[in-house]
Amino acid sequence: MGHEIQLSGGEITILKAIGLSGAAMAGKFLLDRKEEVEAGEFIDTLGGLVAMGYLLATKVNIRTLEDIERTSFRVNPSYAHDLKGALDPNRRREAAKQRRRRRS
């Protein structure tokens, strides 16, 4: 059984932009995909995902938009399955229903 991960809207947006395939995304392209979010909030959210270990980054300190441009990001494969469930709560409910059906 995986961990129960709770994500904010900003975290979900960033993870969807990067994708859960495990492929790396250059920060320059991530900035192009960011929606109408303030720079400070975007940097804090991205830094939080890296600090929690959900994202892996090629640069340790991410404090400015220039730092993000020079960094490559990818989803940590150890959390990919749990993050998929957190991004789609309906999937989690369906899995719980299937488990209940099997036990009956």
C-alpha positions, 0 to 999 in steps of 0.5 A: 500500500502506498503513502497517502500524498496530499498536494496543493493546486500549485504542486499538482500544476507543476507535476502535471507540467513535468509529467510522471514518466520520469523523463527530465524537463529543462527548467526553461521549458517548465517556465514556459508552461507555468500558468499565471502564478507569481514568480515567488509562489512558483519558486516556493512550490517547486522548491517544496516539491524538491525538498520533499523528495517528490522531484529530483533537480540537477541544482540544489538551491533554487531561489530565482527564476534564473536558477530554474532556467538552468536546472533540469527536473524530473519526478522521483521514480520512488514516488511516481506511483503514489503521485499518480494517485494523488493527481487523480483522486478518482483513481484512488476511489476506484482502486478502493472499490475494486479491493472491496469487491475482491474481498466480498 
